[in-house]
């Protein structure tokens, strides 16, 4: 059965006020970081989930961390995209690296950027990296979901051609594709959030530094590898080795790190 779903009548601009244009993509990042900040405050205000440990940060420190997270996500995401996905283009036009508004962000680069931000901010306030990352792991999955929804609205990073009943005809095309952005929003945003939340609230993962981070890294890596089977690879890269994508390659270390963190957390 061919596609029965048409792309919704929505564009990349959330609001246009004269020369000011606010894009859904930018709003997704801001909304995700605001949610993460709010949720981390909820975590530190819930002593039972910390067991004998004390909460990692004060609400004031969490507010300050917002800026560090933002710089880590945006800076790392952009650098990761440049290095992993389109280096020849940016070597030819180096100033284009700074044109973030044209798109081009990498989750894996953003993840590394957040790790760096957590490390330096943790040193500033005297907190260990494991516990900083656990807080982030518990709170950032909805941000991933918001950004994937923005990818869908932008009609970018779409899936392979398909005739499943929920396949969708994207703007400018006459055939249907997997709405892989929505698959990622569901797995990386909702399912991953619930997995980490169950770990923190039912099994007290926060009492074992690194455990929540391990759940996140393993869950994201497996989710991304799965969805890559339905997603069209970046045109400038295509398939690596004839059958895998860059997203799969970059997610394998996350799976390994996730397993290592979970095993390691048994002794913390």
N, C-alpha and C positions, 0 to 999 in steps of 0.2 A: 504494500500500500504506500503510495507516495504521500508527501507531506500534506498535512491538513492545517498546520499552524503557520500563521503569518507573523512576521516580526511586529511587535507592538509599535504604535505610533509615538515614539519617544526619541529624542535626539541627545547628543552628548552634553548639551548645555542645560544645566539645571535652571539658570537664571541669567538674563541679560539686562543690564541696566546701563544704557548708553555705552560708554567705552568699557564698562566692567562686565566681564563674562565669568560666571561661576560654573565650573564643569562638575558633572557627577563624579568624575574620577577623583578630583581634588576633595570633594565633599566626603567621599568614601574613606579616604585616608584620615581626614580630620575626625569624622564620626567614629571611626574605629579606634583611634588613639584616645578620644574622649571617653568612649566606653571602657577601654582598658584601664584608664585612670580611675574611673568610677568603680569598676569592679575590684581593682586592687585595694581600694579603700574598704570595700565590703569584706575582703579577705582578712585584712589586718584588724577589722572590728569584730572578728568571729574567733575568739580564743579557742573554742573546742577543737577546731580543725588543725590547730598547731600542736596539740598534745602538750608535752613538757617544754617545747620550744616557745620562745617569745616571737611575736610577729616581726617580720623582716624590717618594715619601714613605718615611719609615722605618716599620717595623712599629709603633712606639710612636705615631707620628703617625696612622697608620691607626686604631688603637684609639681615639684621641681623636676622630677624625672621625666615629665611629659616632654620637655624641650629636648632632653637627651634622647629619648625614644624617637622623637620626630626627626632629629638630625641623623640618627642611626638608620632609620628606615629609609628616608629619602636619599641620603648620601650613599649608603650601602647598596640600596636598590638600583640606583643609577649607575654606580661604578660596576656593579655586578652585570648589569645589562650590557654596558660598554665592553667589558672584558670577555664575557661568556657568549654573547649573542651577536655582536655587530662590530667587532674591533676594527676591521678594515675601513668601514665607513667613517668611524671617528678618527682614525689615523689620517684619513684624507681631509677631514674637516674637523679639526680639534675643537673649535668653538661650539660645534653642535652638541658637545657633551653637556653644555649648560642649558640647552633648550629642553628642560624637563617637561614644559607644557606641550611639547610635540609627542609625548608618550615615550615609553621604553623604560620599564622597571623590571627588575629581577627579584623574585621572592628570595632566592638563595643568597643574593647579594644583600638584600635587606635584612635577612636573618643574621648574617655575619656582622652587619652594621649594628644591629641591636646587641649582639654579644659583646662587641667592642664598647658600645655605649654603657652596657651593664657593668662591664669590667671597670671602666674608669669612674663611673658614678658610684659603684660599690666601694672602690678605694677611697673616694671622697667622703663617704658617710660611714666607712668602716664595716661594710657588709660583704660577705663572701659571694663569689660569682654564682655558685650553685643556687643559692637562695634567691638571688636577684632574678636569675633565669626562670626559676620555678614560678615566681610571681608573674613574669611575662607570659610563660607558657599557659598559665591558667586564664589569662585575660585577653590575649590577642587573637584567638581564633575567629571571633565575630568580625574583627577588622579584615581578616582574610576573606571572609564571606562577602563583606561589603564591597571590597575591591573587585572580586570576581563578578558581582552583580554589575558593577560599573563597566567591567570589560564586556559584559553582555550588552549593556545599553550602548556602548561604543561600537558594537558589532565587530569586535576584534578578538583574536585568539580563539576563533571558532573551531568547531569540530569537523570531522570527516563527513563526506556525503553519506546520507542514510535514508532509509524508508521506514524507520520505526514510527509509530503513531504520533510521538511527541517531537519528531524532527521538525525543524523550523527553516523557513525560507528567509534568509538574511537580505538586507537591502542590496539591490543591484544584482541579485542572482535569481536564476530561474529554477534552481533545484534546492533540495532541503539538506540540512546538515544536523549532526548532533549538536544540541545546545550545551557544549562541553563546559562553558563558563558556569552554567547553572549546576552541572554535576560537581564542579569544584567548589562552588559556593555551598552546596549541601554538605559535601564531605569535609572540606577544610574549615568551613565556618560553623555549621551546626553540629555535625557528628563529632568533630574533633573537640569542640567546646564541651559537649556532653561527656565525652570520654575522660577529659582531664577533670571536669567537675566531679564526676563519679569518683575518680581517683582521689581528689582532694577532700571531698566531703563525706564519702562513705568509707574509704580505706585510709584516710589520713596520710595521703602521699606527701603533704608538706612537712610531716614529721621526719621524713627521710630526704635530706637535700639531694636534688638531682632527679628524684623520681618523677615529679610532674613534668620536668623538662624531657625526661626520657619518653614518657607517654606522648608528649607533643611531637618530638622529633621522629619517633617511630611511626606515629599515626599520620603525620603529614607526609613523610616519605612514601609510605605505602599508598596513601590516597593519591598522591601526585603521579606515581608510577602507573597506577590503575587508570587514571583519567587520561594519561598521555596516549593510551591505546585508542581513544576516541577523538583525540585532538590533532589538528593539522600542525605539523612541525613548522617552526619559523622558516619562511621561504629562503632566507639567505643562508640557512644551515642545512635544511632538509633532514634526511635520516643519516645518522652517524653509523658507520659500519654496515649500512644498508637496511637496518631494522630498528634501531633505537634512536631516541630523541635526546637533545641536550637536557631537557627536563628530567628524563629518566636517569641520565648519567649523574647529574648534580644531586638527585634525590637519594642515590645509593649510599653516599657517605652519611646522609641524615639517618637512614635506617640503621646503619652500623653504629653511629653515635648514640641513637636512641636505645639500642640493645645494650650497649656498653654502660650507659647511664643507669638503666634499670638494674642491671646486674650489680653495678657499683653501689647503687643506693641500698642494697640489702645489707651492706656493711657500714652504713652511716646512721 
